[in-house]
Amino acid sequence: MPAQARTRASTHIAAVGDTDAYEPDRQRPVRVRARSMAADTHFEPHSHAWSQLAYCASGIVQVTAHNQGPRGEEITYLVPPSRAVWIAPGARHAVHVIEDAQFRTLYIDASVTPAGWTGCRVIVVSPLLRELVQALDDTADAKLPRTREERLAGLVLDEIARADIQALGVPMPSEQSGDKRLRALCEAVMQSPSERATLAQWAREVGASERTMARLFRDELGTTYQQWRQQATLANALPLLARGMPVSHVAAVSGYASDSAFTAMFKSAMGASPRQFQPGRDPR
């Protein structure tokens, strides 16, 4: 990932901090924690008993969460302002700030988790949800009346449950139990985003057959190589666009021969053109 390519010396390890003041419960099921975070701030892996929605009013953060399902893989999500990551109760996760961010974390009591939301996922942040989070933020209003807080919280939960889900995560095999060849292949692709080698070519690099690697992608990551490769491409492209890099340059470093082919892939996956994710644009 782009964040992993940064030197460790430039990374600021931040404490998760005291969460007692923000801990949700059945009476106050949605709490908002607002923080301004500089690029390269990093929160080490941790977990909470409640759900979280990680959202940026501005900037980009990377969230890596460990899937609690049978495959147990880790999934890395890139979170631009128009998207948010839902983190299930108890899921171990880490956060790395890619670009200076106005970070909004919604702590959500496990009792109001939408039915079936046992894993992590990316949702599209609607304009209404964005305004509701701002209204619910205690820093924007020193003390919300309880009745207003309850109504806002109810609307927030309704918007989250109704939000469109987007496949923006990049799953990685478990370091402990995953196949080492698959892990090596995935890491090699992530470190060489412009390399458009076929699965057969990558498989030879790690000493396996194309058929074996295709099976490992399906069995361990629940996806095909091509689907996984597209997610890795998006994960590499989003921070570059956020820094203002021209679309033609992003397309080139993503391994695309033409801007139009890259733009078509990006728009199909994200529902918006690459230019809408550049500074000063509203990627709705």
Buried (B, 14 or more C-beta within 10 A) or exposed (E): BBBEEBEEEEBEEBEEEEBEEBBBEEEBBBBBBBBEBEBBBBBEEEBBEBBBBBBBBBBBBBBBBBBBEEBBBBBBBBBBBBBBBBBBBBBBBBBBBBBBBBBBBBBBBBEBBBEEBEBBBBBBBBEEBBEBBBBBBBEEEEEBEEEEBBBBBBBBBBBBEEBEEBEBBBBBBBEEEBBEBBBBBBBBBBEEBEEEBEBEEBBBEBEBEBEBBBBBBEEBBBBEBEEBBBBBBBBBBBBBBBBEBBBEEBBBBBBBEEBEEBBEBBEEBBBBBBEBBBEEBEBE
